Amino acid sequence: MTRLTRGALLSAIGAASTLPLVGTRAALGAPATLTVASSLEDDVVPVLYAQSAGIFARENVAVKVQAVDSGAAAAAAVAGGAVDIAKSSMMALIGAHAHGVPIQLVAPGSYYTSAAPIAELIVAKNSPIRSAKDFSGKIVAGAALKDVKAIATAAWIDQHGGDSRTVRFVEVPTSAIIPALESGRIDAATVLNPTLHDALASGKARILAPSFSAIANRWLITAWFARTDAIARDGDVVQRFVRGVRDASVYANAHNAQMAGVLAPFLHQDPAELAKLPRSPLGTTLDPREIQPVIEIAVKYGVIAQPFPAADLLAPFARPPH
């Protein structure tokens, strides 16, 4: 996974501070052009659908979508001016804000709800682990040591009678989670689809708990963001993008099966297989109440030093009225 240090990100933003959004280079009356970036995750679907269904065209904006390896790679692209808007995890965006990186959220991505959990803490089918107290001395995998999956797992253990300080957390690529679980190299991991679906379909894993619920019953997982200076300078173009994403999200939430065909080419997956998987619900409004729990858990588990109001993350046009 691509890693981006705070220094590299700040340097890139400084170098790009005089660059306008790509959209402002368009001739008067012509569609503004925006380049956006996302990793290979299903919550890119509203952008893909808005593009294919003509929703962006209605907003007089032409959107080009780039695939990147990770949210960190997306942030680097935004910082360097190669990409106007990108999507990343809330945990990464909270960390960036806490370290002074000048970015703001413009639109929600996907959110978690305990009513229909899309992330689960899994163990091997024959694992002796039955409760949080059984995790003492066990090995738990995450894509990164302080990513939201690892932190959600630690929080669930602590909230249900265990002690996450007795657990060894290790970095394992998402693609290697199932083999590591089957071989006994790890004892547990919090995973999302399609990894969750594949693990259960193999018959060698079982669900232990909805660990994401340890953060809150409902919270924002990902969000679209841009540089603060670019939002201030070219807010109209950004807001046209946001309106398109909002309208596409409303449609996508109501037509989940149809979105498989939209996603398949971008994710390089079989649409028939994608159609079988539940997908993350998409947000339509940035709500600080769905972000604050992630900030609080980030403080508790050492991702950032101090809490701050979630509204501080939002672009001015996205902030709730006082």
C-alpha positions as CSV (number, residue, x, y, z in Angstrom):
1,M,0.0,0.0,0.0
2,T,1.3,3.5,-0.8
3,R,2.2,5.5,2.3
4,L,2.3,9.2,2.4
5,T,4.2,11.1,5.2
6,R,2.8,14.4,6.6
7,G,5.9,16.2,5.2
8,A,5.5,14.8,1.7
9,L,1.8,15.8,1.7
10,L,2.4,19.3,3.0
11,S,5.2,19.8,0.4
12,A,2.9,18.7,-2.4
13,I,0.2,21.0,-1.3
14,G,2.6,23.9,-1.1
15,A,3.8,23.2,-4.6
16,A,0.2,23.1,-5.9
17,S,-1.1,26.1,-3.9
18,T,-1.4,28.3,-7.0
19,L,-3.0,25.7,-9.2
20,P,-6.7,26.1,-10.0
21,L,-9.1,23.2,-10.2
22,V,-8.9,21.6,-13.6
23,G,-12.5,22.6,-14.1
24,T,-11.7,26.4,-14.2
25,R,-9.6,25.9,-17.3
26,A,-12.7,25.2,-19.3
27,A,-14.0,27.8,-21.7
28,L,-17.0,29.9,-20.6
29,G,-20.2,28.0,-21.1
30,A,-18.4,24.7,-21.7
31,P,-18.6,21.9,-19.1
32,A,-16.0,22.2,-16.4
33,T,-13.7,19.2,-16.2
34,L,-12.9,17.6,-12.9
35,T,-10.5,14.7,-12.4
36,V,-11.4,12.6,-9.3
37,A,-9.6,9.6,-7.8
38,S,-10.8,6.6,-5.8
39,S,-9.3,3.3,-4.7
40,L,-11.0,0.1,-5.9
41,E,-14.0,0.2,-3.5
42,D,-17.7,0.0,-4.1
43,D,-18.6,3.4,-2.7
44,V,-17.1,5.0,-5.9
45,V,-20.4,4.0,-7.5
46,P,-22.3,7.3,-7.3
47,V,-19.5,9.0,-9.3
48,L,-19.5,6.2,-11.9
49,Y,-23.3,6.3,-12.1
50,A,-23.6,10.1,-12.3
51,Q,-21.0,10.0,-15.1
52,S,-22.8,7.2,-17.1
53,A,-26.4,8.4,-16.5
54,G,-25.7,12.0,-17.6
55,I,-26.2,13.5,-14.1
56,F,-22.9,15.3,-14.2
57,A,-23.7,16.5,-17.7
58,R,-26.8,18.1,-16.4
59,E,-24.7,19.9,-13.8
60,N,-22.4,21.1,-16.7
61,V,-19.4,19.3,-15.4
62,A,-17.4,16.5,-17.1
63,V,-15.8,14.1,-14.6
64,K,-12.8,11.9,-15.3
65,V,-12.3,9.0,-12.8
66,Q,-8.9,7.6,-11.9
67,A,-8.3,4.4,-10.0
68,V,-5.5,4.6,-7.3
69,D,-4.0,2.0,-5.0
70,S,-5.1,3.6,-1.7
71,G,-6.6,6.6,0.0
72,A,-3.0,7.8,0.7
73,A,-2.3,7.7,-3.0
74,A,-5.5,9.7,-3.6
75,A,-4.4,12.3,-1.1
76,A,-1.0,12.6,-2.8
77,A,-2.8,13.2,-6.1
78,V,-5.0,15.9,-4.7
79,A,-2.1,17.5,-2.9
80,G,0.0,17.6,-6.0
81,G,-2.8,19.1,-8.2
82,A,-3.0,16.0,-10.5
83,V,-6.5,15.3,-9.1
84,D,-9.2,17.8,-8.1
85,I,-11.3,15.6,-5.7
86,A,-10.6,12.2,-4.2
87,K,-12.1,9.7,-1.7
88,S,-10.4,8.4,1.4
89,S,-11.3,6.8,4.7
90,M,-12.5,9.1,7.5
91,M,-9.7,7.8,9.8
92,A,-7.0,8.9,7.3
93,L,-8.8,12.3,6.8
94,I,-9.1,12.9,10.5
95,G,-5.4,12.2,10.9
96,A,-4.5,14.6,8.0
97,H,-6.6,17.4,9.6
98,A,-5.1,16.9,13.0
99,H,-1.6,17.3,11.5
100,G,-2.5,20.5,9.7
101,V,-3.0,19.2,6.2
102,P,-5.3,21.8,4.4
103,I,-8.0,19.6,3.0
104,Q,-11.8,19.7,3.5
105,L,-14.6,17.3,3.0
106,V,-17.1,18.1,0.2
107,A,-19.4,15.0,0.1
108,P,-20.0,11.8,2.0
109,G,-18.9,8.4,0.7
110,S,-20.3,5.3,2.5
111,Y,-21.5,5.0,6.0
112,Y,-21.8,2.1,8.5
113,T,-25.0,1.2,10.2
114,S,-25.4,-1.5,12.9
115,A,-28.9,-2.3,11.4
116,A,-27.2,-3.8,8.4
117,P,-23.5,-4.4,9.2
118,I,-21.1,-4.6,6.2
119,A,-18.0,-5.3,8.3
120,E,-17.5,-8.2,10.6
121,L,-14.9,-9.6,12.9
122,I,-14.1,-13.1,11.7
123,V,-12.2,-16.0,13.1
124,A,-11.4,-19.5,11.8
125,K,-14.3,-21.9,11.8
126,N,-12.6,-24.1,14.4
127,S,-11.2,-21.2,16.4
128,P,-11.5,-21.5,20.2
129,I,-12.3,-17.8,20.4
130,R,-15.9,-17.3,21.5
131,S,-15.7,-14.0,23.3
132,A,-13.7,-10.8,23.8
133,K,-12.0,-12.4,26.8
134,D,-10.5,-15.1,24.6
135,F,-8.3,-12.6,22.7
136,S,-5.5,-12.5,25.3
137,G,-2.3,-13.3,23.5
138,K,-4.0,-13.6,20.1
139,I,-2.9,-12.1,16.8
140,V,-5.2,-9.8,14.9
141,A,-4.6,-8.6,11.4
142,G,-5.3,-5.3,9.7
143,A,-4.1,-3.6,6.5
144,A,-2.4,-1.1,8.8
145,L,-1.8,-1.0,12.5
146,K,-3.9,2.1,13.1
147,D,-6.5,1.7,10.4
148,V,-10.2,1.7,11.2
149,K,-10.5,-2.0,11.0
150,A,-7.8,-2.6,13.6
151,I,-9.1,0.1,15.9
152,A,-12.7,-1.1,15.6
153,T,-11.5,-4.6,16.6
154,A,-9.6,-3.2,19.6
155,A,-12.6,-1.2,20.6
156,W,-14.9,-4.1,20.4
157,I,-12.6,-6.3,22.5
158,D,-12.3,-3.6,25.2
159,Q,-16.1,-2.9,25.3
160,H,-16.9,-6.6,25.7
161,G,-14.8,-7.7,28.6
162,G,-11.4,-8.2,26.9
163,D,-8.2,-6.1,26.9
164,S,-6.8,-5.1,23.5
165,R,-3.5,-4.3,25.2
166,T,-2.9,-8.1,25.4
167,V,-3.5,-8.5,21.7
168,R,-0.8,-8.5,19.0
169,F,-1.9,-6.4,16.0
170,V,0.0,-7.1,12.7
171,E,-0.2,-5.7,9.2
172,V,-1.5,-8.1,6.6
173,P,-2.6,-7.1,3.1
174,T,-6.4,-7.6,2.6
175,S,-5.8,-10.2,-0.1
176,A,-3.8,-12.3,2.3
177,I,-6.2,-12.2,5.2
178,I,-8.1,-15.5,4.4
179,P,-4.9,-17.6,3.8
180,A,-3.4,-16.2,7.0
181,L,-6.5,-17.1,8.9
182,E,-6.7,-20.6,7.4
183,S,-3.1,-21.3,8.1
184,G,-3.3,-20.1,11.7
185,R,-0.8,-17.3,11.3
186,I,-3.5,-14.9,12.5
187,D,-6.4,-15.5,14.8
188,A,-8.9,-12.8,13.7
189,A,-9.5,-9.8,11.5
190,T,-12.2,-7.3,10.7
191,V,-13.1,-7.5,7.0
192,L,-15.6,-6.1,4.5
193,N,-16.9,-7.5,1.3
194,P,-15.8,-9.1,-1.0
195,T,-13.3,-10.5,1.6
196,L,-16.0,-11.2,4.0
197,H,-18.1,-13.0,1.4
198,D,-15.1,-15.1,0.2
199,A,-14.1,-16.0,3.8
200,L,-17.6,-17.3,4.7
201,A,-18.1,-19.0,1.3
202,S,-14.9,-21.0,1.9
203,G,-16.5,-22.6,4.9
204,K,-13.3,-22.0,6.9
205,A,-14.3,-18.8,8.7
206,R,-17.2,-17.7,10.9
207,I,-18.4,-14.3,12.1
208,L,-17.7,-13.4,15.7
209,A,-19.0,-9.9,16.0
210,P,-20.0,-6.7,14.1
211,S,-16.8,-4.9,15.3
212,F,-17.6,-1.6,13.5
213,S,-20.5,-1.1,15.9
214,A,-18.0,-0.5,18.6
215,I,-17.4,2.9,17.0
216,A,-21.0,3.9,16.8
217,N,-24.3,2.5,15.5
218,R,-24.0,4.8,12.5
219,W,-20.8,6.6,11.3
220,L,-19.2,7.8,8.1
221,I,-16.6,5.4,6.7
222,T,-15.3,7.4,3.7
223,A,-15.7,10.9,2.2
224,W,-14.8,13.0,-0.9
225,F,-12.4,15.8,-0.2
226,A,-10.4,18.6,-2.0
227,R,-7.7,21.1,-1.1
228,T,-9.0,24.0,1.0
229,D,-7.6,26.7,-1.3
230,A,-9.2,25.0,-4.3
231,I,-12.6,24.9,-2.6
232,A,-12.4,28.6,-1.7
233,R,-11.4,29.5,-5.2
234,D,-13.6,27.2,-7.3
235,G,-16.5,26.4,-5.0
236,D,-19.2,26.5,-7.7
237,V,-17.5,23.7,-9.7
238,V,-17.1,21.6,-6.6
239,Q,-20.7,22.1,-5.6
240,R,-21.9,21.0,-9.0
241,F,-19.9,17.8,-8.5
242,V,-21.4,17.4,-5.0
243,R,-25.0,17.8,-6.3
244,G,-24.3,15.1,-8.9
245,V,-22.9,12.7,-6.4
246,R,-25.9,13.3,-4.0
247,D,-28.5,12.6,-6.7
248,A,-26.6,9.5,-7.9
249,S,-26.3,8.3,-4.3
250,V,-30.0,8.5,-3.8
251,Y,-30.6,6.5,-6.9
252,A,-27.9,3.9,-6.2
253,N,-29.2,3.3,-2.7
254,A,-32.6,2.4,-4.2
255,H,-31.2,0.3,-7.1
256,N,-28.4,-1.7,-5.5
257,A,-28.6,-4.7,-7.9
258,Q,-28.3,-2.4,-11.0
259,M,-25.1,-0.8,-9.7
260,A,-23.2,-4.1,-10.2
261,G,-23.0,-3.4,-13.9
262,V,-21.8,0.1,-13.2
263,L,-19.1,-1.0,-10.8
264,A,-17.8,-4.1,-12.6
265,P,-15.5,-2.4,-15.2
266,F,-13.9,-0.1,-12.6
267,L,-13.4,-2.9,-10.0
268,H,-12.4,-5.4,-12.7
269,Q,-14.9,-7.9,-11.3
270,D,-17.7,-10.1,-12.7
271,P,-21.0,-8.2,-12.5
272,A,-22.9,-11.4,-11.7
273,E,-20.7,-11.9,-8.6
274,L,-20.9,-8.3,-7.6
275,A,-24.6,-8.4,-7.7
276,K,-24.6,-11.1,-5.0
277,L,-22.8,-8.9,-2.5
278,P,-24.4,-6.3,-0.2
279,R,-22.8,-2.9,-0.6
280,S,-22.2,-0.1,1.8
281,P,-25.1,2.4,2.0
282,L,-24.1,5.8,0.5
283,G,-24.5,9.1,2.4
284,T,-26.2,12.1,0.9
285,T,-25.3,14.8,3.4
286,L,-22.2,15.4,5.5
287,D,-23.4,15.2,9.1
288,P,-20.9,16.0,11.8
289,R,-22.7,13.6,14.1
290,E,-21.7,10.7,11.9
291,I,-18.0,11.9,12.0
292,Q,-17.5,12.8,15.6
293,P,-17.5,9.2,16.9
294,V,-14.6,8.4,14.6
295,I,-12.7,11.4,15.9
296,E,-13.3,10.3,19.5
297,I,-12.1,6.7,18.8
298,A,-9.1,8.1,17.0
299,V,-8.1,10.0,20.1
300,K,-8.7,7.0,22.4
301,Y,-6.5,4.7,20.4
302,G,-3.7,7.2,19.7
303,V,-4.3,8.1,16.1
304,I,-4.5,11.8,17.0
305,A,-3.6,13.6,20.2
306,Q,-6.7,15.8,20.7
307,P,-10.3,15.8,19.7
308,F,-11.8,18.6,17.6
309,P,-15.3,19.4,16.3
310,A,-16.2,17.4,13.3
311,A,-17.6,20.5,11.5
312,D,-14.0,21.7,11.3
313,L,-13.4,19.1,8.6
314,L,-16.2,20.3,6.3
315,A,-16.1,22.7,3.4
316,P,-18.0,25.9,4.3
317,F,-20.9,25.1,2.0
318,A,-21.3,21.7,3.6
319,R,-21.4,22.9,7.2
320,P,-24.7,22.8,9.1
321,P,-26.2,26.2,10.0
322,H,-25.5,27.4,13.5
